[in-house]
Amino acid sequence: MEYLMAFGSTHRALKAEEVLRGYSIAFRLLPAPRALEPYCDLVISVKGEDLGAAMEALASGGVRPKSTYRKEGEGYVKV
């Protein structure tokens, strides 16, 4: 299952990318899907099994997502 983390600004999303690069966590920096564009221009995508580790890594780096969404079908559900 795919999760998307929105950070509220491009700057914060890029900072999150920088933090995650220091860990062995698989992630992708992506343009925000149209449904999430009001919240951020960029999102970070992680698989469900990596979500906990990604959240811990981001917290230790002082960056927390503003919102996290789970992809369900063609839509997104806030978690």
mmJSON file of the N, C-alpha and C atoms, coordinates in Angstrom:
{"data_MODEL":{"atom_site":{
"group_PDB":["ATOM","ATOM","ATOM","ATOM","ATOM","ATOM","ATOM","ATOM","ATOM","ATOM","ATOM","ATOM","ATOM","ATOM","ATOM","ATOM","ATOM","ATOM","ATOM","ATOM","ATOM","ATOM","ATOM","ATOM","ATOM","ATOM","ATOM","ATOM","ATOM","ATOM","ATOM","ATOM","ATOM","ATOM","ATOM","ATOM","ATOM","ATOM","ATOM","ATOM","ATOM","ATOM","ATOM","ATOM","ATOM","ATOM","ATOM","ATOM","ATOM","ATOM","ATOM","ATOM","ATOM","ATOM","ATOM","ATOM","ATOM","ATOM","ATOM","ATOM","ATOM","ATOM","ATOM","ATOM","ATOM","ATOM","ATOM","ATOM","ATOM","ATOM","ATOM","ATOM","ATOM","ATOM","ATOM","ATOM","ATOM","ATOM","ATOM","ATOM","ATOM","ATOM","ATOM","ATOM","ATOM","ATOM","ATOM","ATOM","ATOM","ATOM","ATOM","ATOM","ATOM","ATOM","ATOM","ATOM","ATOM","ATOM","ATOM","ATOM","ATOM","ATOM","ATOM","ATOM","ATOM","ATOM","ATOM","ATOM","ATOM","ATOM","ATOM","ATOM","ATOM","ATOM","ATOM","ATOM","ATOM","ATOM","ATOM","ATOM","ATOM","ATOM","ATOM","ATOM","ATOM","ATOM","ATOM","ATOM","ATOM","ATOM","ATOM","ATOM","ATOM","ATOM","ATOM","ATOM","ATOM","ATOM","ATOM","ATOM","ATOM","ATOM","ATOM","ATOM","ATOM","ATOM","ATOM","ATOM","ATOM","ATOM","ATOM","ATOM","ATOM","ATOM","ATOM","ATOM","ATOM","ATOM","ATOM","ATOM","ATOM","ATOM","ATOM","ATOM","ATOM","ATOM","ATOM","ATOM","ATOM","ATOM","ATOM","ATOM","ATOM","ATOM","ATOM","ATOM","ATOM","ATOM","ATOM","ATOM","ATOM","ATOM","ATOM","ATOM","ATOM","ATOM","ATOM","ATOM","ATOM","ATOM","ATOM","ATOM","ATOM","ATOM","ATOM","ATOM","ATOM","ATOM","ATOM","ATOM","ATOM","ATOM","ATOM","ATOM","ATOM","ATOM","ATOM","ATOM","ATOM","ATOM","ATOM","ATOM","ATOM","ATOM","ATOM","ATOM","ATOM","ATOM","ATOM","ATOM","ATOM","ATOM","ATOM","ATOM","ATOM","ATOM","ATOM","ATOM","ATOM","ATOM","ATOM","ATOM","ATOM","ATOM","ATOM","ATOM","ATOM"],
"id":[1,2,3,4,5,6,7,8,9,10,11,12,13,14,15,16,17,18,19,20,21,22,23,24,25,26,27,28,29,30,31,32,33,34,35,36,37,38,39,40,41,42,43,44,45,46,47,48,49,50,51,52,53,54,55,56,57,58,59,60,61,62,63,64,65,66,67,68,69,70,71,72,73,74,75,76,77,78,79,80,81,82,83,84,85,86,87,88,89,90,91,92,93,94,95,96,97,98,99,100,101,102,103,104,105,106,107,108,109,110,111,112,113,114,115,116,117,118,119,120,121,122,123,124,125,126,127,128,129,130,131,132,133,134,135,136,137,138,139,140,141,142,143,144,145,146,147,148,149,150,151,152,153,154,155,156,157,158,159,160,161,162,163,164,165,166,167,168,169,170,171,172,173,174,175,176,177,178,179,180,181,182,183,184,185,186,187,188,189,190,191,192,193,194,195,196,197,198,199,200,201,202,203,204,205,206,207,208,209,210,211,212,213,214,215,216,217,218,219,220,221,222,223,224,225,226,227,228,229,230,231,232,233,234,235,236,237],
"type_symbol":["N","C","C","N","C","C","N","C","C","N","C","C","N","C","C","N","C","C","N","C","C","N","C","C","N","C","C","N","C","C","N","C","C","N","C","C","N","C","C","N","C","C","N","C","C","N","C","C","N","C","C","N","C","C","N","C","C","N","C","C","N","C","C","N","C","C","N","C","C","N","C","C","N","C","C","N","C","C","N","C","C","N","C","C","N","C","C","N","C","C","N","C","C","N","C","C","N","C","C","N","C","C","N","C","C","N","C","C","N","C","C","N","C","C","N","C","C","N","C","C","N","C","C","N","C","C","N","C","C","N","C","C","N","C","C","N","C","C","N","C","C","N","C","C","N","C","C","N","C","C","N","C","C","N","C","C","N","C","C","N","C","C","N","C","C","N","C","C","N","C","C","N","C","C","N","C","C","N","C","C","N","C","C","N","C","C","N","C","C","N","C","C","N","C","C","N","C","C","N","C","C","N","C","C","N","C","C","N","C","C","N","C","C","N","C","C","N","C","C","N","C","C","N","C","C","N","C","C","N","C","C","N","C","C","N","C","C"],
"label_atom_id":["N","CA","C","N","CA","C","N","CA","C","N","CA","C","N","CA","C","N","CA","C","N","CA","C","N","CA","C","N","CA","C","N","CA","C","N","CA","C","N","CA","C","N","CA","C","N","CA","C","N","CA","C","N","CA","C","N","CA","C","N","CA","C","N","CA","C","N","CA","C","N","CA","C","N","CA","C","N","CA","C","N","CA","C","N","CA","C","N","CA","C","N","CA","C","N","CA","C","N","CA","C","N","CA","C","N","CA","C","N","CA","C","N","CA","C","N","CA","C","N","CA","C","N","CA","C","N","CA","C","N","CA","C","N","CA","C","N","CA","C","N","CA","C","N","CA","C","N","CA","C","N","CA","C","N","CA","C","N","CA","C","N","CA","C","N","CA","C","N","CA","C","N","CA","C","N","CA","C","N","CA","C","N","CA","C","N","CA","C","N","CA","C","N","CA","C","N","CA","C","N","CA","C","N","CA","C","N","CA","C","N","CA","C","N","CA","C","N","CA","C","N","CA","C","N","CA","C","N","CA","C","N","CA","C","N","CA","C","N","CA","C","N","CA","C","N","CA","C","N","CA","C","N","CA","C","N","CA","C","N","CA","C","N","CA","C","N","CA","C","N","CA","C","N","CA","C"],
"label_alt_id":[null,null,null,null,null,null,null,null,null,null,null,null,null,null,null,null,null,null,null,null,null,null,null,null,null,null,null,null,null,null,null,null,null,null,null,null,null,null,null,null,null,null,null,null,null,null,null,null,null,null,null,null,null,null,null,null,null,null,null,null,null,null,null,null,null,null,null,null,null,null,null,null,null,null,null,null,null,null,null,null,null,null,null,null,null,null,null,null,null,null,null,null,null,null,null,null,null,null,null,null,null,null,null,null,null,null,null,null,null,null,null,null,null,null,null,null,null,null,null,null,null,null,null,null,null,null,null,null,null,null,null,null,null,null,null,null,null,null,null,null,null,null,null,null,null,null,null,null,null,null,null,null,null,null,null,null,null,null,null,null,null,null,null,null,null,null,null,null,null,null,null,null,null,null,null,null,null,null,null,null,null,null,null,null,null,null,null,null,null,null,null,null,null,null,null,null,null,null,null,null,null,null,null,null,null,null,null,null,null,null,null,null,null,null,null,null,null,null,null,null,null,null,null,null,null,null,null,null,null,null,null,null,null,null,null,null,null],
"label_comp_id":["MET","MET","MET","GLU","GLU","GLU","TYR","TYR","TYR","LEU","LEU","LEU","MET","MET","MET","ALA","ALA","ALA","PHE","PHE","PHE","GLY","GLY","GLY","SER","SER","SER","THR","THR","THR","HIS","HIS","HIS","ARG","ARG","ARG","ALA","ALA","ALA","LEU","LEU","LEU","LYS","LYS","LYS","ALA","ALA","ALA","GLU","GLU","GLU","GLU","GLU","GLU","VAL","VAL","VAL","LEU","LEU","LEU","ARG","ARG","ARG","GLY","GLY","GLY","TYR","TYR","TYR","SER","SER","SER","ILE","ILE","ILE","ALA","ALA","ALA","PHE","PHE","PHE","ARG","ARG","ARG","LEU","LEU","LEU","LEU","LEU","LEU","PRO","PRO","PRO","ALA","ALA","ALA","PRO","PRO","PRO","ARG","ARG","ARG","ALA","ALA","ALA","LEU","LEU","LEU","GLU","GLU","GLU","PRO","PRO","PRO","TYR","TYR","TYR","CYS","CYS","CYS","ASP","ASP","ASP","LEU","LEU","LEU","VAL","VAL","VAL","ILE","ILE","ILE","SER","SER","SER","VAL","VAL","VAL","LYS","LYS","LYS","GLY","GLY","GLY","GLU","GLU","GLU","ASP","ASP","ASP","LEU","LEU","LEU","GLY","GLY","GLY","ALA","ALA","ALA","ALA","ALA","ALA","MET","MET","MET","GLU","GLU","GLU","ALA","ALA","ALA","LEU","LEU","LEU","ALA","ALA","ALA","SER","SER","SER","GLY","GLY","GLY","GLY","GLY","GLY","VAL","VAL","VAL","ARG","ARG","ARG","PRO","PRO","PRO","LYS","LYS","LYS","SER","SER","SER","THR","THR","THR","TYR","TYR","TYR","ARG","ARG","ARG","LYS","LYS","LYS","GLU","GLU","GLU","GLY","GLY","GLY","GLU","GLU","GLU","GLY","GLY","GLY","TYR","TYR","TYR","VAL","VAL","VAL","LYS","LYS","LYS","VAL","VAL","VAL"],
"label_asym_id":["A","A","A","A","A","A","A","A","A","A","A","A","A","A","A","A","A","A","A","A","A","A","A","A","A","A","A","A","A","A","A","A","A","A","A","A","A","A","A","A","A","A","A","A","A","A","A","A","A","A","A","A","A","A","A","A","A","A","A","A","A","A","A","A","A","A","A","A","A","A","A","A","A","A","A","A","A","A","A","A","A","A","A","A","A","A","A","A","A","A","A","A","A","A","A","A","A","A","A","A","A","A","A","A","A","A","A","A","A","A","A","A","A","A","A","A","A","A","A","A","A","A","A","A","A","A","A","A","A","A","A","A","A","A","A","A","A","A","A","A","A","A","A","A","A","A","A","A","A","A","A","A","A","A","A","A","A","A","A","A","A","A","A","A","A","A","A","A","A","A","A","A","A","A","A","A","A","A","A","A","A","A","A","A","A","A","A","A","A","A","A","A","A","A","A","A","A","A","A","A","A","A","A","A","A","A","A","A","A","A","A","A","A","A","A","A","A","A","A","A","A","A","A","A","A","A","A","A","A","A","A","A","A","A","A","A","A"],
"label_entity_id":["1","1","1","1","1","1","1","1","1","1","1","1","1","1","1","1","1","1","1","1","1","1","1","1","1","1","1","1","1","1","1","1","1","1","1","1","1","1","1","1","1","1","1","1","1","1","1","1","1","1","1","1","1","1","1","1","1","1","1","1","1","1","1","1","1","1","1","1","1","1","1","1","1","1","1","1","1","1","1","1","1","1","1","1","1","1","1","1","1","1","1","1","1","1","1","1","1","1","1","1","1","1","1","1","1","1","1","1","1","1","1","1","1","1","1","1","1","1","1","1","1","1","1","1","1","1","1","1","1","1","1","1","1","1","1","1","1","1","1","1","1","1","1","1","1","1","1","1","1","1","1","1","1","1","1","1","1","1","1","1","1","1","1","1","1","1","1","1","1","1","1","1","1","1","1","1","1","1","1","1","1","1","1","1","1","1","1","1","1","1","1","1","1","1","1","1","1","1","1","1","1","1","1","1","1","1","1","1","1","1","1","1","1","1","1","1","1","1","1","1","1","1","1","1","1","1","1","1","1","1","1","1","1","1","1","1","1"],
"label_seq_id":[1,1,1,2,2,2,3,3,3,4,4,4,5,5,5,6,6,6,7,7,7,8,8,8,9,9,9,10,10,10,11,11,11,12,12,12,13,13,13,14,14,14,15,15,15,16,16,16,17,17,17,18,18,18,19,19,19,20,20,20,21,21,21,22,22,22,23,23,23,24,24,24,25,25,25,26,26,26,27,27,27,28,28,28,29,29,29,30,30,30,31,31,31,32,32,32,33,33,33,34,34,34,35,35,35,36,36,36,37,37,37,38,38,38,39,39,39,40,40,40,41,41,41,42,42,42,43,43,43,44,44,44,45,45,45,46,46,46,47,47,47,48,48,48,49,49,49,50,50,50,51,51,51,52,52,52,53,53,53,54,54,54,55,55,55,56,56,56,57,57,57,58,58,58,59,59,59,60,60,60,61,61,61,62,62,62,63,63,63,64,64,64,65,65,65,66,66,66,67,67,67,68,68,68,69,69,69,70,70,70,71,71,71,72,72,72,73,73,73,74,74,74,75,75,75,76,76,76,77,77,77,78,78,78,79,79,79],
"pdbx_PDB_ins_code":[null,null,null,null,null,null,null,null,null,null,null,null,null,null,null,null,null,null,null,null,null,null,null,null,null,null,null,null,null,null,null,null,null,null,null,null,null,null,null,null,null,null,null,null,null,null,null,null,null,null,null,null,null,null,null,null,null,null,null,null,null,null,null,null,null,null,null,null,null,null,null,null,null,null,null,null,null,null,null,null,null,null,null,null,null,null,null,null,null,null,null,null,null,null,null,null,null,null,null,null,null,null,null,null,null,null,null,null,null,null,null,null,null,null,null,null,null,null,null,null,null,null,null,null,null,null,null,null,null,null,null,null,null,null,null,null,null,null,null,null,null,null,null,null,null,null,null,null,null,null,null,null,null,null,null,null,null,null,null,null,null,null,null,null,null,null,null,null,null,null,null,null,null,null,null,null,null,null,null,null,null,null,null,null,null,null,null,null,null,null,null,null,null,null,null,null,null,null,null,null,null,null,null,null,null,null,null,null,null,null,null,null,null,null,null,null,null,null,null,null,null,null,null,null,null,null,null,null,null,null,null,null,null,null,null,null,null],
"Cartn_x":[0.838,0.0,0.89,0.499,1.284,0.741,1.658,1.307,2.003,1.299,1.858,1.918,3.066,3.237,3.321,2.432,2.417,3.027,3.808,4.561,4.144,3.224,2.728,3.54,4.759,5.565,6.616,7.033,8.076,9.37,9.686,10.915,10.94,9.835,9.779,9.839,9.221,9.283,10.719,11.435,12.831,13.713,13.411,14.143,13.887,12.638,12.298,13.058,13.154,13.917,15.369,15.942,17.329,17.508,16.574,16.648,16.563,15.596,15.386,16.554,17.266,18.43,19.505,19.494,20.466,20.104,18.985,18.509,18.294,18.254,18.007,16.506,15.771,14.319,13.986,13.225,12.812,11.709,11.892,10.888,11.026,9.999,10.041,9.503,10.146,9.647,8.864,7.597,6.708,5.935,5.49,4.526,3.25,2.625,1.399,0.294,-0.457,-1.624,-2.595,-3.361,-4.292,-5.154,-5.614,-6.479,-5.761,-4.44,-3.674,-2.943,-3.044,-2.321,-2.59,-3.797,-3.995,-3.11,-2.591,-1.806,-0.303,0.14,1.58,1.79,2.89,3.231,3.957,4.678,5.437,5.025,5.065,4.8,5.911,6.037,6.95,6.1,6.394,5.673,6.525,5.905,6.575,5.592,6.128,5.304,4.886,3.8,3.281,4.293,5.108,6.086,7.208,7.359,8.405,7.875,6.563,5.979,6.479,6.473,6.919,8.358,9.235,10.653,10.835,10.068,10.168,9.721,8.64,8.143,9.164,9.778,10.805,12.018,12.457,13.609,13.312,12.128,11.762,11.688,11.11,11.023,12.415,13.332,14.699,15.405,14.973,15.545,14.812,13.801,13.066,12.069,11.65,10.672,9.52,8.333,7.156,6.178,5.553,4.567,3.37,2.802,1.59,0.414,0.399,-0.65,-0.075,-0.681,-0.303,-1.566,-1.461,-2.606,-2.28,-3.294,-3.173,-3.888,-3.233,-3.859,-4.853,-6.083,-7.132,-7.807,-7.576,-8.133,-7.591,-8.481,-8.072,-8.035,-8.36,-8.415,-7.421,-7.526,-6.615,-7.421,-7.031,-7.702,-6.682,-7.044,-6.14,-6.041,-4.796,-4.587,-3.986],
"Cartn_y":[-1.173,0.0,1.246,2.25,3.476,4.573,5.294,6.436,7.672,8.794,10.063,11.016,11.646,12.625,14.01,14.904,16.291,17.17,18.144,18.946,20.409,20.827,22.196,23.21,22.849,23.745,22.922,23.447,22.782,22.716,23.792,23.832,22.702,22.499,21.439,20.054,19.886,18.594,18.284,19.295,19.088,18.812,19.439,19.16,17.715,17.26,15.876,14.908,15.23,14.395,14.295,15.418,15.453,14.566,14.635,13.813,12.333,11.963,10.546,9.95,10.754,10.247,9.702,10.131,9.647,8.308,7.738,6.461,5.472,4.212,3.189,2.917,3.971,3.894,4.2,3.317,3.546,4.607,5.634,6.689,7.331,8.101,8.864,10.262,11.26,12.632,12.835,13.215,13.297,14.614,15.035,16.141,15.676,16.563,16.19,15.857,14.79,14.507,15.694,15.868,16.999,17.132,16.025,16.063,16.619,16.54,17.005,18.319,18.879,20.108,21.272,21.421,22.542,22.45,21.266,21.067,21.154,20.954,20.941,20.711,21.225,20.981,19.658,19.228,17.98,17.102,15.793,14.83,13.785,13.1,11.965,10.716,9.755,8.487,7.396,6.616,5.459,4.297,3.098,1.899,1.767,1.065,0.895,0.346,-0.616,-1.23,-0.258,0.838,1.824,3.082,3.185,4.419,4.738,3.763,4.003,4.469,3.802,4.178,5.57,5.888,7.21,8.293,8.054,9.036,9.254,8.182,8.306,9.081,8.766,9.461,10.948,11.264,12.665,13.398,12.747,13.37,13.654,12.712,12.92,14.034,14.284,15.365,16.681,16.702,17.934,18.322,17.359,17.623,16.644,17.165,16.292,16.632,15.608,15.91,16.645,17.521,18.222,17.25,16.367,15.358,14.127,12.976,11.724,11.104,10.586,10.02,8.613,7.767,6.406,6.392,5.842,5.731,4.586,4.889,3.87,4.033,3.066,3.153,4.38,5.236,6.468,7.662,7.437,8.544,8.397,9.313,9.349,9.557,8.841,8.934,9.443,10.495,11.038,10.051,9.789,8.862,9.599],
"Cartn_z":[0.0,0.0,0.0,-0.748,-0.885,0.032,0.661,1.504,0.961,0.994,0.547,1.728,1.902,2.97,2.348,2.792,2.326,3.418,3.02,3.985,4.046,3.207,3.277,2.488,2.109,1.273,0.534,-0.582,-1.36,-0.562,0.136,0.938,1.969,2.678,3.697,3.056,1.893,1.2,0.781,0.311,-0.085,1.131,2.249,3.489,3.918,3.809,4.15,3.253,1.966,1.043,1.503,1.887,2.35,3.589,4.519,5.736,5.38,4.54,4.214,3.432,2.683,1.935,2.872,4.117,5.091,5.708,5.31,5.853,4.711,5.038,4.005,3.905,3.555,3.411,1.954,1.332,-0.055,-0.072,-0.886,-1.013,-2.386,-2.753,-4.002,-3.726,-4.254,-4.219,-5.509,-5.381,-6.54,-6.553,-7.734,-7.762,-7.056,-6.322,-5.611,-6.611,-6.352,-7.189,-7.124,-8.146,-8.229,-6.971,-6.428,-5.241,-4.013,-3.984,-2.824,-3.076,-4.261,-4.6,-3.648,-3.11,-2.176,-0.932,-0.636,0.582,0.339,-0.886,-1.169,-2.663,-3.19,-4.595,-4.775,-3.729,-3.762,-2.591,-2.81,-1.738,-1.746,-0.631,-0.551,-0.436,-1.29,-1.332,-0.69,0.196,0.798,0.823,0.846,0.99,2.451,2.692,4.043,5.02,4.574,5.48,5.86,5.117,5.401,6.085,6.253,6.784,8.191,9.087,10.461,10.523,9.79,9.771,9.174,8.137,7.517,8.49,9.211,10.18,11.293,11.765,12.813,12.302,11.096,10.514,10.352,9.862,9.676,11.014,12.018,13.345,13.894,13.714,14.212,13.45,12.218,11.418,11.572,12.446,12.701,11.635,10.819,9.761,9.933,10.059,10.183,9.061,8.483,7.446,8.041,7.25,7.668,7.66,6.664,6.524,5.839,6.136,5.485,4.91,3.698,2.991,2.517,2.524,1.995,0.652,-0.35,-1.669,-1.649,-2.023,-2.132,-3.478,-4.35,-5.698,-6.398,-6.867,-7.544,-6.598,-5.307,-4.36,-3.225,-2.257,-1.114,0.157,1.208,2.499,3.51,4.24,5.252,6.408,6.856,7.983,9.16],
"occupancy":[1.0,1.0,1.0,1.0,1.0,1.0,1.0,1.0,1.0,1.0,1.0,1.0,1.0,1.0,1.0,1.0,1.0,1.0,1.0,1.0,1.0,1.0,1.0,1.0,1.0,1.0,1.0,1.0,1.0,1.0,1.0,1.0,1.0,1.0,1.0,1.0,1.0,1.0,1.0,1.0,1.0,1.0,1.0,1.0,1.0,1.0,1.0,1.0,1.0,1.0,1.0,1.0,1.0,1.0,1.0,1.0,1.0,1.0,1.0,1.0,1.0,1.0,1.0,1.0,1.0,1.0,1.0,1.0,1.0,1.0,1.0,1.0,1.0,1.0,1.0,1.0,1.0,1.0,1.0,1.0,1.0,1.0,1.0,1.0,1.0,1.0,1.0,1.0,1.0,1.0,1.0,1.0,1.0,1.0,1.0,1.0,1.0,1.0,1.0,1.0,1.0,1.0,1.0,1.0,1.0,1.0,1.0,1.0,1.0,1.0,1.0,1.0,1.0,1.0,1.0,1.0,1.0,1.0,1.0,1.0,1.0,1.0,1.0,1.0,1.0,1.0,1.0,1.0,1.0,1.0,1.0,1.0,1.0,1.0,1.0,1.0,1.0,1.0,1.0,1.0,1.0,1.0,1.0,1.0,1.0,1.0,1.0,1.0,1.0,1.0,1.0,1.0,1.0,1.0,1.0,1.0,1.0,1.0,1.0,1.0,1.0,1.0,1.0,1.0,1.0,1.0,1.0,1.0,1.0,1.0,1.0,1.0,1.0,1.0,1.0,1.0,1.0,1.0,1.0,1.0,1.0,1.0,1.0,1.0,1.0,1.0,1.0,1.0,1.0,1.0,1.0,1.0,1.0,1.0,1.0,1.0,1.0,1.0,1.0,1.0,1.0,1.0,1.0,1.0,1.0,1.0,1.0,1.0,1.0,1.0,1.0,1.0,1.0,1.0,1.0,1.0,1.0,1.0,1.0,1.0,1.0,1.0,1.0,1.0,1.0,1.0,1.0,1.0,1.0,1.0,1.0,1.0,1.0,1.0,1.0,1.0,1.0],
"B_iso_or_equiv":[0.0,0.0,0.0,0.0,0.0,0.0,0.0,0.0,0.0,0.0,0.0,0.0,0.0,0.0,0.0,0.0,0.0,0.0,0.0,0.0,0.0,0.0,0.0,0.0,0.0,0.0,0.0,0.0,0.0,0.0,0.0,0.0,0.0,0.0,0.0,0.0,0.0,0.0,0.0,0.0,0.0,0.0,0.0,0.0,0.0,0.0,0.0,0.0,0.0,0.0,0.0,0.0,0.0,0.0,0.0,0.0,0.0,0.0,0.0,0.0,0.0,0.0,0.0,0.0,0.0,0.0,0.0,0.0,0.0,0.0,0.0,0.0,0.0,0.0,0.0,0.0,0.0,0.0,0.0,0.0,0.0,0.0,0.0,0.0,0.0,0.0,0.0,0.0,0.0,0.0,0.0,0.0,0.0,0.0,0.0,0.0,0.0,0.0,0.0,0.0,0.0,0.0,0.0,0.0,0.0,0.0,0.0,0.0,0.0,0.0,0.0,0.0,0.0,0.0,0.0,0.0,0.0,0.0,0.0,0.0,0.0,0.0,0.0,0.0,0.0,0.0,0.0,0.0,0.0,0.0,0.0,0.0,0.0,0.0,0.0,0.0,0.0,0.0,0.0,0.0,0.0,0.0,0.0,0.0,0.0,0.0,0.0,0.0,0.0,0.0,0.0,0.0,0.0,0.0,0.0,0.0,0.0,0.0,0.0,0.0,0.0,0.0,0.0,0.0,0.0,0.0,0.0,0.0,0.0,0.0,0.0,0.0,0.0,0.0,0.0,0.0,0.0,0.0,0.0,0.0,0.0,0.0,0.0,0.0,0.0,0.0,0.0,0.0,0.0,0.0,0.0,0.0,0.0,0.0,0.0,0.0,0.0,0.0,0.0,0.0,0.0,0.0,0.0,0.0,0.0,0.0,0.0,0.0,0.0,0.0,0.0,0.0,0.0,0.0,0.0,0.0,0.0,0.0,0.0,0.0,0.0,0.0,0.0,0.0,0.0,0.0,0.0,0.0,0.0,0.0,0.0,0.0,0.0,0.0,0.0,0.0,0.0],
"pdbx_formal_charge":[null,null,null,null,null,null,null,null,null,null,null,null,null,null,null,null,null,null,null,null,null,null,null,null,null,null,null,null,null,null,null,null,null,null,null,null,null,null,null,null,null,null,null,null,null,null,null,null,null,null,null,null,null,null,null,null,null,null,null,null,null,null,null,null,null,null,null,null,null,null,null,null,null,null,null,null,null,null,null,null,null,null,null,null,null,null,null,null,null,null,null,null,null,null,null,null,null,null,null,null,null,null,null,null,null,null,null,null,null,null,null,null,null,null,null,null,null,null,null,null,null,null,null,null,null,null,null,null,null,null,null,null,null,null,null,null,null,null,null,null,null,null,null,null,null,null,null,null,null,null,null,null,null,null,null,null,null,null,null,null,null,null,null,null,null,null,null,null,null,null,null,null,null,null,null,null,null,null,null,null,null,null,null,null,null,null,null,null,null,null,null,null,null,null,null,null,null,null,null,null,null,null,null,null,null,null,null,null,null,null,null,null,null,null,null,null,null,null,null,null,null,null,null,null,null,null,null,null,null,null,null,null,null,null,null,null,null],
"auth_seq_id":[1,1,1,2,2,2,3,3,3,4,4,4,5,5,5,6,6,6,7,7,7,8,8,8,9,9,9,10,10,10,11,11,11,12,12,12,13,13,13,14,14,14,15,15,15,16,16,16,17,17,17,18,18,18,19,19,19,20,20,20,21,21,21,22,22,22,23,23,23,24,24,24,25,25,25,26,26,26,27,27,27,28,28,28,29,29,29,30,30,30,31,31,31,32,32,32,33,33,33,34,34,34,35,35,35,36,36,36,37,37,37,38,38,38,39,39,39,40,40,40,41,41,41,42,42,42,43,43,43,44,44,44,45,45,45,46,46,46,47,47,47,48,48,48,49,49,49,50,50,50,51,51,51,52,52,52,53,53,53,54,54,54,55,55,55,56,56,56,57,57,57,58,58,58,59,59,59,60,60,60,61,61,61,62,62,62,63,63,63,64,64,64,65,65,65,66,66,66,67,67,67,68,68,68,69,69,69,70,70,70,71,71,71,72,72,72,73,73,73,74,74,74,75,75,75,76,76,76,77,77,77,78,78,78,79,79,79],
"auth_comp_id":["MET","MET","MET","GLU","GLU","GLU","TYR","TYR","TYR","LEU","LEU","LEU","MET","MET","MET","ALA","ALA","ALA","PHE","PHE","PHE","GLY","GLY","GLY","SER","SER","SER","THR","THR","THR","HIS","HIS","HIS","ARG","ARG","ARG","ALA","ALA","ALA","LEU","LEU","LEU","LYS","LYS","LYS","ALA","ALA","ALA","GLU","GLU","GLU","GLU","GLU","GLU","VAL","VAL","VAL","LEU","LEU","LEU","ARG","ARG","ARG","GLY","GLY","GLY","TYR","TYR","TYR","SER","SER","SER","ILE","ILE","ILE","ALA","ALA","ALA","PHE","PHE","PHE","ARG","ARG","ARG","LEU","LEU","LEU","LEU","LEU","LEU","PRO","PRO","PRO","ALA","ALA","ALA","PRO","PRO","PRO","ARG","ARG","ARG","ALA","ALA","ALA","LEU","LEU","LEU","GLU","GLU","GLU","PRO","PRO","PRO","TYR","TYR","TYR","CYS","CYS","CYS","ASP","ASP","ASP","LEU","LEU","LEU","VAL","VAL","VAL","ILE","ILE","ILE","SER","SER","SER","VAL","VAL","VAL","LYS","LYS","LYS","GLY","GLY","GLY","GLU","GLU","GLU","ASP","ASP","ASP","LEU","LEU","LEU","GLY","GLY","GLY","ALA","ALA","ALA","ALA","ALA","ALA","MET","MET","MET","GLU","GLU","GLU","ALA","ALA","ALA","LEU","LEU","LEU","ALA","ALA","ALA","SER","SER","SER","GLY","GLY","GLY","GLY","GLY","GLY","VAL","VAL","VAL","ARG","ARG","ARG","PRO","PRO","PRO","LYS","LYS","LYS","SER","SER","SER","THR","THR","THR","TYR","TYR","TYR","ARG","ARG","ARG","LYS","LYS","LYS","GLU","GLU","GLU","GLY","GLY","GLY","GLU","GLU","GLU","GLY","GLY","GLY","TYR","TYR","TYR","VAL","VAL","VAL","LYS","LYS","LYS","VAL","VAL","VAL"],
"auth_asym_id":["A","A","A","A","A","A","A","A","A","A","A","A","A","A","A","A","A","A","A","A","A","A","A","A","A","A","A","A","A","A","A","A","A","A","A","A","A","A","A","A","A","A","A","A","A","A","A","A","A","A","A","A","A","A","A","A","A","A","A","A","A","A","A","A","A","A","A","A","A","A","A","A","A","A","A","A","A","A","A","A","A","A","A","A","A","A","A","A","A","A","A","A","A","A","A","A","A","A","A","A","A","A","A","A","A","A","A","A","A","A","A","A","A","A","A","A","A","A","A","A","A","A","A","A","A","A","A","A","A","A","A","A","A","A","A","A","A","A","A","A","A","A","A","A","A","A","A","A","A","A","A","A","A","A","A","A","A","A","A","A","A","A","A","A","A","A","A","A","A","A","A","A","A","A","A","A","A","A","A","A","A","A","A","A","A","A","A","A","A","A","A","A","A","A","A","A","A","A","A","A","A","A","A","A","A","A","A","A","A","A","A","A","A","A","A","A","A","A","A","A","A","A","A","A","A","A","A","A","A","A","A","A","A","A","A","A","A"],
"auth_atom_id":["N","CA","C","N","CA","C","N","CA","C","N","CA","C","N","CA","C","N","CA","C","N","CA","C","N","CA","C","N","CA","C","N","CA","C","N","CA","C","N","CA","C","N","CA","C","N","CA","C","N","CA","C","N","CA","C","N","CA","C","N","CA","C","N","CA","C","N","CA","C","N","CA","C","N","CA","C","N","CA","C","N","CA","C","N","CA","C","N","CA","C","N","CA","C","N","CA","C","N","CA","C","N","CA","C","N","CA","C","N","CA","C","N","CA","C","N","CA","C","N","CA","C","N","CA","C","N","CA","C","N","CA","C","N","CA","C","N","CA","C","N","CA","C","N","CA","C","N","CA","C","N","CA","C","N","CA","C","N","CA","C","N","CA","C","N","CA","C","N","CA","C","N","CA","C","N","CA","C","N","CA","C","N","CA","C","N","CA","C","N","CA","C","N","CA","C","N","CA","C","N","CA","C","N","CA","C","N","CA","C","N","CA","C","N","CA","C","N","CA","C","N","CA","C","N","CA","C","N","CA","C","N","CA","C","N","CA","C","N","CA","C","N","CA","C","N","CA","C","N","CA","C","N","CA","C","N","CA","C","N","CA","C","N","CA","C","N","CA","C","N","CA","C","N","CA","C"],
"pdbx_PDB_model_num":[1,1,1,1,1,1,1,1,1,1,1,1,1,1,1,1,1,1,1,1,1,1,1,1,1,1,1,1,1,1,1,1,1,1,1,1,1,1,1,1,1,1,1,1,1,1,1,1,1,1,1,1,1,1,1,1,1,1,1,1,1,1,1,1,1,1,1,1,1,1,1,1,1,1,1,1,1,1,1,1,1,1,1,1,1,1,1,1,1,1,1,1,1,1,1,1,1,1,1,1,1,1,1,1,1,1,1,1,1,1,1,1,1,1,1,1,1,1,1,1,1,1,1,1,1,1,1,1,1,1,1,1,1,1,1,1,1,1,1,1,1,1,1,1,1,1,1,1,1,1,1,1,1,1,1,1,1,1,1,1,1,1,1,1,1,1,1,1,1,1,1,1,1,1,1,1,1,1,1,1,1,1,1,1,1,1,1,1,1,1,1,1,1,1,1,1,1,1,1,1,1,1,1,1,1,1,1,1,1,1,1,1,1,1,1,1,1,1,1,1,1,1,1,1,1,1,1,1,1,1,1,1,1,1,1,1,1]
}}}
